[in-house]
Amino acid sequence: MREIPIQYQIACVILTALFIWSFSIAREPRGWRRLFQSMFSKSETFSVNKNKVIDEALKRYGIVIAMVILVADVSCFVMGVTYPFREKLRALTPDQRESMLEINKVKNNTITSPLP
């Protein structure tokens, strides 16, 4: 069996890291908001309500973004695992494909036919 191409491996590693990062932000938004505010925002007046709104938005959008990244990660993993099989099917000649379709039809008929 051929191994998974490097493109799929790299994409899976990057997507997994992005998922873990975005999920950790969504799980504990207060620490990430404070880190961002300490690094990038000007010293403004402290507003508890504003910070709560920011934390809630981080939670809401963070979970959605994390789940989208997780779906992309799983899709990439499945594409990588099935790559050798797809390449094998792509390399078949039309005659080989026709005979394979006939074999599958016979197999399906024997499975679905009732026993005598």
CORHU-V196712 format. One record per pair of residues at least 24 apart in sequence whose ideal C-beta (glycine too) atoms are under 7 Angstrom apart, sorted by the first residue. I is the first residue (numbers start at 0). GAP is how many residues later the second one is. If there is no record, write none. Layout:
((I	GAP) (I	GAP))
//
This chain:
((0	83) (1	82) (3	76) (3	77) (3	79) (4	75) (4	78) (7	68) (7	71) (7	72) (7	75) (8	71) (10	65) (11	61) (11	64) (11	65) (11	68) (14	54) (14	57) (14	58) (14	61) (15	57) (17	51) (18	47) (18	50) (18	51) (18	54) (21	40) (21	43) (21	44) (21	47) (22	43) (24	33) (24	37) (25	32) (25	33) (25	36) (25	37) (25	40) (28	26) (28	29) (28	30) (28	33) (29	25) (31	26) (32	25))
//
